[in-house]
Amino acid sequence: MMNNIMSIDLEDYFCDLPFSSWPNYPSRVVQTTETILELLTKYKVTATFFTLGYIADKYPDLIEKIVSLGHEIASHSYSHIDLRKTSKTNIESDLKKSISSLEKASGEKVLGFRAPFFSISKQNLDIFNIIEKYFKYDSSIFPVNTPLYGISSAPRFPYRFSSESPLEKKSNGKLLELPPTTLKIPVYGNLPIAGGFYLRFLPLSLIKYGINKLNKIDQSAMFYIHPKDLDVNMPKIDSYSWHYYYNLKNGKNKFESILKNFKFSSIRDAYSF
């Protein structure tokens, strides 16, 4: 069976809000992450947890448990910054802070990064000059065209590249890019089927079809999910749109079906760095 990649964006349900407002909301990240850990353990899956440094500082015991179960800790920034709206100086400071917090909590070297909101666009590709200083791989370029994010012309499958030309494959490039999975649809283009909201929104049969189609051409699927995607009791936040809450009631069962029907591992277990 083809090995695919499982990744978790480890953040709390309120982390899309401005950082200064986070203390106003009760945390649910420990209990929602426990749900994911139980499922991963049940199906003997290791995963890469793209983790906020903030979460590592607040819940070091959770990070310790994740590591003890064989999972990988990678960076999702410290405070869930949007790289399109943050200065280069503040981005680098945030990333360094995240690495320090994650390595302190995990006791392991952090190898990879995923930008919050998949916030790398054609307009800020020079951000890789910073990313390559601290990481071995990245999983931020989503090869789709959506109102929120995406670079539809980017490669759909893992590739090495240099920071000078992030959208071009370069066999001896310093960084490995691991794009979230898409299904190529005639006329439409690339349909995101990687998980998260798409797990809740799309028919399970379509997601499975897409992963099987990739595996048949020896390509791994890069799946991702947030703990909040399985949280049927996620508190209402007025500024959140409908897609945050759509079909939460079926999230867990759909995720479990994916784990049951495909083989997954962490990025660290799938690649040599």
C-alpha positions in Angstrom: 0.0 0.0 0.0 1.3 3.5 -0.9 2.5 5.6 2.0 0.8 9.0 2.3 1.5 11.9 4.6 -0.6 12.9 7.6 -0.3 16.4 9.0 -2.1 18.2 11.8 -2.2 22.0 12.1 -2.1 22.2 15.9 -3.9 25.4 16.9 -6.9 26.3 19.0 -10.3 27.1 17.4 -9.8 30.9 18.1 -6.4 31.2 16.5 -7.6 32.8 13.3 -8.5 35.8 15.4 -5.9 38.5 16.3 -3.4 37.2 18.8 -4.3 39.9 21.4 -7.8 38.5 21.7 -6.9 34.9 22.4 -7.1 35.1 26.2 -10.7 36.0 25.9 -11.7 32.5 24.7 -11.7 29.2 26.6 -9.2 26.7 25.2 -10.3 23.4 23.7 -7.0 22.3 22.1 -6.0 19.7 24.6 -9.3 17.7 24.4 -9.7 18.1 20.7 -6.1 17.0 20.1 -6.7 14.0 22.3 -9.4 12.9 19.9 -7.0 13.0 17.0 -4.3 11.2 19.0 -6.6 8.4 19.8 -7.5 7.9 16.2 -3.9 8.0 15.0 -3.0 5.5 17.7 -5.9 3.2 16.7 -4.7 3.1 13.1 -1.0 3.1 13.9 -0.4 6.4 12.0 2.4 8.8 12.7 1.8 12.4 11.8 3.6 15.7 11.5 2.0 18.3 13.9 2.5 21.8 12.5 2.3 23.5 15.9 2.0 27.0 17.1 4.8 28.0 19.5 2.1 29.6 21.6 0.5 26.1 22.1 3.9 24.6 23.0 4.4 27.3 25.7 0.9 26.9 27.2 0.6 23.1 27.0 4.1 21.5 27.1 2.6 18.3 28.4 0.5 18.0 25.3 3.6 18.4 23.1 5.5 15.8 25.3 2.6 13.3 24.8 2.5 13.9 21.0 6.3 13.2 20.8 6.1 10.2 23.1 3.6 8.6 20.6 6.2 8.9 17.8 4.8 12.0 16.0 6.8 14.9 14.6 6.6 18.5 15.8 7.1 21.2 13.1 6.4 24.9 13.1 3.2 26.7 12.3 4.6 30.0 13.4 4.4 31.3 17.0 1.2 33.3 16.9 -0.6 32.2 13.7 0.6 35.2 11.7 -0.5 35.9 8.1 2.7 36.2 6.2 1.0 38.4 3.6 0.3 41.0 6.3 3.4 40.9 8.4 6.8 42.5 7.9 9.8 40.4 7.1 11.5 41.4 10.3 8.5 40.4 12.4 8.1 37.1 10.5 11.7 36.1 11.2 11.3 37.0 14.8 8.1 35.0 15.1 9.6 32.0 13.4 12.7 32.0 15.7 10.5 32.3 18.7 8.3 29.4 17.5 11.4 27.1 16.9 12.7 27.9 20.4 9.4 27.1 22.1 8.8 23.9 20.0 12.3 22.5 20.5 12.1 23.2 24.2 8.8 21.4 24.6 9.6 18.5 22.3 13.3 18.0 22.9 13.7 17.5 19.2 14.9 19.6 16.3 12.2 21.3 14.2 12.7 20.5 10.5 9.6 21.9 8.8 7.2 24.8 8.4 3.7 25.5 7.3 2.4 29.0 6.9 -0.8 29.9 8.7 -3.7 30.5 6.3 -1.4 29.0 3.6 -0.3 32.6 3.3 2.5 32.3 0.7 1.4 33.9 -2.6 3.1 35.0 -5.7 3.5 38.4 -4.1 5.6 37.2 -1.2 7.7 34.3 -2.5 10.8 36.1 -1.3 9.8 34.9 2.2 11.7 31.7 1.4 14.9 33.6 1.9 14.0 33.5 5.6 12.4 30.0 5.6 15.4 28.3 4.2 17.6 29.7 7.0 15.7 27.7 9.6 13.9 24.7 8.0 14.5 21.7 5.7 11.1 21.5 4.2 7.9 23.6 3.7 4.2 22.8 3.2 2.7 26.2 2.6 2.2 26.4 -1.2 -1.3 25.2 -2.0 -1.6 24.7 -5.8 -5.2 26.0 -6.0 -7.1 29.1 -6.8 -9.4 30.2 -3.9 -10.5 33.6 -2.6 -8.4 32.9 0.5 -5.1 31.5 -0.7 -3.3 29.5 -3.3 -1.0 29.6 -6.3 -2.7 27.6 -9.0 0.3 27.4 -11.2 2.5 25.8 -8.5 3.6 22.1 -8.8 1.1 19.7 -7.4 3.6 17.1 -6.2 6.6 17.3 -3.8 9.6 19.0 -5.3 13.0 20.5 -4.3 13.6 24.2 -5.0 15.8 27.1 -4.2 14.6 30.3 -2.5 15.4 32.2 -5.7 12.7 30.4 -7.7 10.3 28.7 -5.3 7.9 27.6 -8.0 10.5 25.8 -10.1 11.8 22.3 -9.5 15.5 22.1 -8.7 17.0 18.7 -7.9 19.7 20.1 -5.7 17.5 22.8 -4.0 17.9 23.3 -0.3 14.2 23.1 0.5 11.6 20.4 -0.1 8.1 21.6 -0.8 5.2 19.3 0.2 2.0 20.8 -1.3 -1.4 19.8 0.1 -3.2 17.4 -2.1 -5.3 18.4 -5.1 -7.4 16.6 -7.7 -7.0 17.9 -11.2 -10.4 18.5 -12.8 -10.7 19.2 -16.6 -11.6 22.9 -17.2 -12.0 23.7 -13.5 -8.4 23.2 -12.5 -7.0 21.8 -9.2 -9.7 20.9 -6.6 -8.4 20.9 -3.0 -9.2 17.5 -1.4 -6.5 17.6 1.3 -8.6 17.7 4.4 -9.6 20.4 6.8 -12.8 22.1 5.6 -12.6 20.1 2.4 -12.9 16.9 4.4 -16.1 18.2 5.9 -17.5 19.7 2.7 -16.7 17.2 -0.1 -18.2 13.7 -0.5 -15.9 11.1 1.2 -16.0 9.1 -2.0 -14.5 12.0 -4.0 -11.6 12.4 -1.5 -10.9 8.7 -1.5 -11.0 8.7 -5.3 -8.5 11.5 -5.4 -6.1 9.8 -3.0 -6.4 6.5 -4.9 -5.7 8.3 -8.2 -2.5 9.8 -6.9 -1.3 6.5 -5.3 -1.8 4.7 -8.6 0.8 7.0 -10.2 3.1 6.6 -7.2 2.4 10.0 -5.7 1.7 10.4 -2.0 -1.2 12.4 -0.7 -0.5 15.2 1.7 -3.5 15.3 4.1 -4.0 17.9 6.8 -6.6 18.6 9.5 -7.1 20.9 12.5 -8.3 19.7 15.9 -11.3 22.0 15.5 -12.4 20.2 12.3 -13.6 17.3 14.6 -15.1 19.5 17.3 -18.9 19.3 17.2 -19.0 21.6 20.2 -16.8 24.3 18.9 -17.9 27.6 20.4 -19.5 30.2 18.0 -17.4 33.2 17.1 -19.4 36.0 15.4 -16.7 37.0 13.0 -16.2 33.4 11.7 -18.0 32.5 8.4 -20.1 29.5 7.8 -17.3 27.2 6.6 -15.8 27.0 10.1 -18.9 25.1 11.3 -20.1 23.3 8.3 -20.7 19.6 8.9 -18.6 19.3 12.1 -20.9 16.5 13.1 -19.4 14.2 10.4 -15.8 15.3 10.6 -14.6 12.6 13.0 -16.3 9.7 11.1 -14.9 10.9 7.8 -11.4 11.4 9.2 -11.5 7.9 10.7 -12.6 6.4 7.4 -9.6 8.1 5.7 -7.2 6.7 8.3 -8.8 3.2 8.0 -8.5 3.0 4.2 -5.0 4.5 3.5 -1.5 4.3 4.9 0.0 7.4 6.4 3.1 8.6 8.2 4.8 11.8 9.3 7.0 13.8 6.9 10.0 12.9 9.0 9.3 9.2 8.7 8.7 9.5 4.9 11.8 11.5 3.9 15.5 11.7 4.8 16.7 15.1 6.0 
